[in-house]
Amino acid sequence: MNGNATFRHNNAALLAVTSVQAPVVLSSAEFDERLAPSLKRLRLSKKLLERVAGVMERRWWAEGTEFDDAAVEAGGKAMAEAGIEPGQVGLLINTSVTRRNLEPSVASKVHHKLGLPSSAMNFDVANACLGFVNGMTLAANMIDSGQINYALVVAAEDAQPTQETTFNRLNAADSTREDYLREFATLTLGSGAAAAVIGPADAHPGAHRILGGVSRAGTEHHGLCVGGPAGMYTDTKGLLDNGLELVVNAWDEAHQSGWDWRSMDRYVTHQVSNSYTNAIIKAVGLVRERVPITFPKWGNVGPASLPMTLSQEAATLKPGDRVLCMGVGSGLNTAMMELAW
C-alpha cells in the first residue's frame, strides 16, 4: 500500500523537552588525525567531515558514564521542568538506538533509576533516527484514549564504541577508499540525550499542543543504511536520493489531506549533514532562516538529535508559534509532527 499514515491528537500536549550534552568534545580535525595513516595511503583529503558533512565537532561521554544514565538524567530534568512526580507517569518509552544488550529493554533500567511506579508501562521503541517522534505519537495516542495521564519519552546515544571500532578498521592495511566512503557517515555521529514529558492538554492550558502529523514508509530501501555495534555502512547517495523522494511524497500528500506546513515558525529537522539539510530545504521550499542547525557542533545524535534541537529552540519560541518536527530514518521511514507552541 502507498500513502501516508495520518495522526490527529485532541488532548495531548508537550509539557517539557530537555537535553543532556555529553561533555567530551572531539573536533573533526582530531578525527582526521586518528585516520591520518589511511587518509594518506588512500590519497583522501583531510577536512572531508567539515567540507562535505559540515560536522565540525561531536561529543562523547566522560569515561565511566553509561548512555542509559544520561537518559535517566534527561528524564529527571524533563519531569522537574514539567512539574510532575514520578508516581504520575503511566508510560516510559526509550527510543535509543544504542544498547548494551539485547535484553532486558533499556527502558527497564531507566524506569528503575527514575523511581517510576510499577503501574508505569515501560518498553523500547526502535526505529533508527525516527524513534523519538514515533514514541511521542504513541504517547499522545494513549493520552487521547484516556489510558494514561503522563508519558515520558527518552533517548540517549553513545557514538564512541562504534567510532573507535571504525578507526581501527579504516586504519587497517587492507582498507580501501570504498570502505572509507561506506563508513563515512559513522564518523559524523555524536553522543547526547534527550527527554520529553507529554500530558493531557486540558489539565495544562499553557502547554504546547501536539496536533498530529503523518508518517510514510519506503522500506524497499531498508538496505541503504545498516548499523550495529561494529559499525554503520551507508550508501550515502542512495540514502539522500530516496530519502528525499520519500519526504517530498509525504509532504505533498499531507497538504492534499488538509495539513498546511508551508509557513511554520520553526522547522525542527533530524540533524544529519549539510547536503541532507540543504536538499530538504530546497525540495519542499522551507524558509532557511526557520530551520535551526545543530549538527556542526553535535553531529548526528540519532533519535536524540531532533528533541535536543527542539530543546535548544524552546527558549526562543513564543506562545502561538507553529513548529514542525520532521525527519527520515534508516528503513526508510519519514515522519512529520506539528506542535502549537
PyMOL commands that set and color helices and strands:
alter all, ss='L'
color gray80, all
select helices_A, chain A and resi 28-34+36-41+48-53+67-82+86-88+106-113+128-145+160-170+177-182+184-188+201-203+219-221+236-256+274-284+288-290+295-298+302-316
alter helices_A, ss='H'
color red, helices_A
select strands_A, chain A and resi 5-8+12-21+24-27+57-60+89-94+121-124+150-157+192-200+208-217+225-228+231-234+266-269+322-329+333-340
alter strands_A, ss='S'
color yellow, strands_A
deselect
rebuild
show_as cartoon
